[in-house]
């Protein structure tokens, strides 16, 4: 799987998730949990440690690359996000097509497609532009360093706030898979699927960079840049 990296912007730093982040994640998640109705977010230190352990197990299995989301201004951990559903297309064509791991040295491999998900932020970090810049950093790494052909995103179809945030990035809605799985509330839910292709990336990058620049302008109105409390990976 790809080697872990730290991605740093003006407002946010995405650093490889480790066990030491668990207490800070528990504190971030405890601020105000009203925005987490559709998003799996750990509650308490024990749950945070289990959350980190599960994320690191997925990483060891080559399924994900999890990050701690850190606010640059004060070094405070304000949430988490990850690359997931890493997919490799090298080798003979398989039919029916199924996700598979890399051929050869897994530590030298980069995926052909991936998903960005598992995103959540503390209440005070929501609407500050941190999520938008984090997405820019991850998309730039995926398309410009890895050279992926597609990045996917998804959300509970009922989570209109997250869906609007994804759409503001410039992602294309591929549709809603009805009665796809059970939601956190135990009810059967649909899942809205989105994607960004490599040929679409330059235009998407321009959209995100313009939004960040507009928010940084001294004449910008005092309103949140984004309202995305979290994207769920499955």
C-alpha positions in Angstrom: 0.0 0.0 0.0 1.1 3.6 -0.4 3.6 5.0 2.2 2.0 7.2 4.8 2.5 10.9 4.3 1.8 14.2 6.1 -0.1 16.7 4.1 0.2 20.3 5.3 -1.7 23.4 4.2 -2.2 26.9 5.6 -4.9 26.0 8.1 -4.7 22.2 8.5 -2.2 19.4 8.7 -3.2 15.8 8.0 -0.8 13.5 9.8 -0.7 9.7 9.9 -3.2 8.5 12.6 -1.5 6.8 15.6 -2.5 5.5 19.0 -1.3 8.7 20.6 -4.1 10.7 18.8 -6.8 8.8 20.7 -7.1 11.2 23.7 -7.2 14.2 21.5 -9.8 12.6 19.2 -12.0 11.8 22.2 -11.8 15.4 23.4 -12.6 16.8 19.9 -15.6 14.5 19.5 -17.0 15.5 22.9 -17.4 19.2 22.2 -20.9 19.0 20.7 -22.2 15.8 19.1 -25.4 17.1 17.5 -23.9 17.1 14.0 -23.0 13.4 14.1 -26.4 11.8 13.5 -25.2 10.2 10.2 -21.5 9.9 10.9 -19.6 7.3 13.0 -17.6 9.3 15.6 -16.1 7.8 18.7 -17.6 8.8 22.0 -15.2 8.7 25.0 -11.6 7.6 25.3 -12.3 3.9 25.2 -14.2 4.3 21.9 -11.5 6.6 20.5 -8.9 4.0 21.2 -11.0 1.3 19.5 -11.6 3.7 16.6 -7.9 4.2 16.1 -7.2 0.5 16.4 -9.7 -0.4 13.8 -8.4 2.3 11.4 -4.8 1.1 11.9 -6.0 -2.5 11.2 -7.5 -1.4 7.9 -4.3 0.4 7.1 -2.2 -2.8 7.9 -4.6 -4.8 5.6 -4.0 -2.3 2.8 -7.5 -1.0 2.9 -7.1 2.6 4.1 -4.8 5.4 4.9 -6.2 7.2 8.0 -5.2 10.7 9.2 -5.6 12.9 12.3 -6.8 16.3 11.3 -4.7 19.0 13.1 -5.3 22.7 13.2 -2.1 24.4 12.2 -2.6 27.5 14.3 -2.4 25.7 17.6 -1.6 22.1 16.9 -5.0 20.9 18.2 -6.4 17.7 16.8 -9.9 18.5 15.5 -11.0 15.3 13.8 -10.0 12.6 11.4 -10.3 11.6 7.7 -8.9 8.9 5.5 -8.3 7.4 2.0 -10.3 4.2 1.8 -11.3 1.6 -0.8 -7.8 1.6 -2.3 -8.1 -0.2 -5.6 -5.3 -1.4 -8.0 -5.9 -2.2 -11.6 -2.5 -3.6 -12.7 -2.2 -7.2 -13.9 -4.5 -9.4 -15.9 -8.1 -8.4 -16.4 -10.4 -10.1 -13.9 -14.1 -10.7 -14.6 -16.3 -9.9 -12.8 -14.1 -6.9 -11.7 -13.4 -6.8 -8.0 -11.2 -4.6 -5.8 -7.8 -6.1 -5.4 -4.4 -5.3 -3.8 -1.3 -4.3 -5.6 1.0 -6.7 -7.5 4.6 -6.7 -6.4 6.0 -4.7 -3.5 2.9 -3.4 -1.6 5.0 -0.6 0.0 6.0 0.7 -3.4 2.5 0.6 -4.9 0.1 3.5 -5.5 -3.7 3.0 -6.1 -5.5 3.6 -9.4 -8.6 4.6 -7.6 -9.5 5.5 -4.0 -12.3 6.9 -1.8 -12.1 9.9 0.6 -14.3 9.3 3.6 -14.5 8.7 7.3 -14.3 12.5 7.8 -15.5 14.2 10.9 -14.6 17.5 12.7 -15.1 18.9 16.2 -18.0 21.3 16.5 -15.7 24.3 16.7 -13.7 23.3 13.6 -16.8 22.9 11.4 -17.5 25.8 9.1 -14.0 27.2 9.4 -12.6 26.1 6.1 -10.5 23.3 7.5 -12.5 20.6 5.8 -12.3 22.3 2.4 -8.5 22.7 2.6 -8.1 19.1 3.9 -10.1 17.9 0.8 -7.8 20.0 -1.4 -4.7 18.5 0.1 -6.0 14.9 -0.2 -7.3 15.4 -3.8 -4.1 17.0 -4.9 -2.0 14.1 -3.4 -4.3 11.5 -5.0 -4.3 13.0 -8.5 -0.9 14.7 -8.7 1.3 12.4 -6.6 -0.4 9.0 -7.0 -1.9 9.7 -10.4 -5.3 8.0 -9.6 -8.0 7.8 -12.2 -10.9 8.4 -9.9 -11.7 9.6 -6.4 -15.0 8.5 -4.9 -17.0 10.1 -2.0 -20.3 8.9 -0.5 -22.8 10.0 2.1 -26.0 8.8 3.7 -28.6 10.0 1.3 -30.4 11.7 4.2 -27.3 13.7 5.1 -28.1 16.8 3.0 -25.5 18.9 4.7 -22.6 16.5 3.8 -24.0 16.0 0.3 -24.1 19.7 -0.3 -20.5 20.0 0.9 -19.4 17.3 -1.5 -21.2 18.9 -4.4 -19.6 22.3 -3.6 -16.2 20.6 -4.2 -17.3 19.9 -7.8 -17.8 16.2 -7.5 -20.4 14.6 -9.8 -23.3 12.7 -8.3 -23.5 9.2 -9.8 -26.9 8.5 -8.1 -28.4 7.1 -5.0 -28.3 3.4 -4.3 -31.6 2.8 -2.6 -31.9 0.7 0.5 -28.2 0.2 0.4 -27.4 -0.5 4.0 -28.4 0.3 7.6 -27.7 3.7 9.0 -26.3 4.6 12.4 -29.9 4.9 13.6 -30.6 1.3 12.6 -32.9 2.3 9.7 -32.3 1.1 6.2 -30.8 4.0 4.3 -29.8 4.9 0.7 -26.3 6.0 -0.1 -25.4 8.9 -2.4 -22.3 8.2 -4.5 -20.1 10.9 -6.0 -16.8 10.9 -8.0 -14.1 13.1 -9.4 -12.2 11.8 -12.5 -8.6 12.6 -13.3 -9.7 14.7 -16.4 -12.0 16.7 -14.1 -9.4 17.4 -11.5 -8.0 20.6 -12.9 -11.5 22.3 -13.0 -12.3 20.9 -9.5 -9.0 22.2 -8.2 -9.7 25.7 -9.5 -13.2 25.6 -7.9 -11.8 24.7 -4.5 -8.8 27.1 -4.7 -11.2 30.0 -5.7 -13.4 29.2 -2.7 -10.5 29.2 -0.3 -9.2 32.5 -1.8 -12.6 34.1 -1.6 -12.9 33.1 2.1 -9.5 34.6 2.8 -10.3 37.9 1.1 -10.7 40.9 3.6 -14.0 41.7 1.9 -15.4 38.2 2.4 -18.6 38.1 4.5 -18.3 36.5 7.9 -19.9 33.1 7.0 -18.7 29.5 7.1 -16.7 28.3 4.2 -18.1 24.8 4.4 -20.7 23.0 6.4 -19.5 19.4 6.2 -19.5 17.6 9.5 -18.4 14.4 8.1 -18.5 11.9 5.2 -19.1 8.3 5.8 -17.1 5.7 3.9 -19.7 2.9 3.8 
